[in-house]
Amino acid sequence: MSITFKPSELFAGELDESLLGQPFAEVLGDDIAVRMSVPYVSDDSRILSGIWEAEPGLSRWEFLDRGEAIHVLEGRMVVTEDGGEAITVEAGTAAVFPIGWQGTWDIQKRIRKFFVIFNS
């Protein structure tokens, strides 16, 4: 069965709220409030998809056994892979963080993204 939707209109209501932390990322500074909803999980739990929002802040991400593809709907962040150049990812752009990617996300303006996480 196919599922179709417009990411910009998805989850206009309440999202689950929490603070960013392990096992997803290490916060490098003040707490970062996040909100998310995960309406799709594959039968084998290897793929999940949904909406994620986060307030500004700096965090370290290590995609050791999973990867992520995103489409930014609102906001802006600068991502820097270890040993690499800083790249700005903002509303209207997409990015892929393959399995093995390690680096920082510096959210500069509250971000809202559609994501697909794929586990190894």
GIZIPE-V118482 format. One record per backbone hydrogen bond with DSSP energy under -0.5 kcal/mol. CO is the residue of the C=O (numbers start at 1). NH is the residue of the N-H. If there is no record, write none. Layout:
((CO	NH) (CO	NH))
//
This chain:
((5	7) (6	9) (6	10) (7	10) (9	12) (16	36) (18	34) (21	24) (21	25) (24	62) (25	27) (26	60) (27	29) (31	33) (32	20) (33	55) (34	18) (35	53) (36	16) (37	39) (37	51) (40	49) (42	45) (46	119) (47	42) (48	117) (49	40) (50	115) (51	37) (52	113) (53	35) (54	111) (57	107) (58	28) (59	105) (60	26) (61	103) (62	64) (63	100) (65	120) (67	118) (68	97) (69	116) (70	95) (71	114) (72	92) (74	112) (75	91) (76	108) (76	109) (77	79) (77	89) (78	106) (79	87) (80	104) (81	84) (85	81) (87	79) (89	77) (90	93) (93	72) (95	70) (96	98) (97	68) (98	101) (101	63) (102	82) (103	61) (104	80) (105	59) (105	107) (106	78) (106	108) (107	57) (109	76) (111	54) (112	73) (112	74) (113	52) (114	71) (115	50) (116	69) (117	48) (118	67))
//
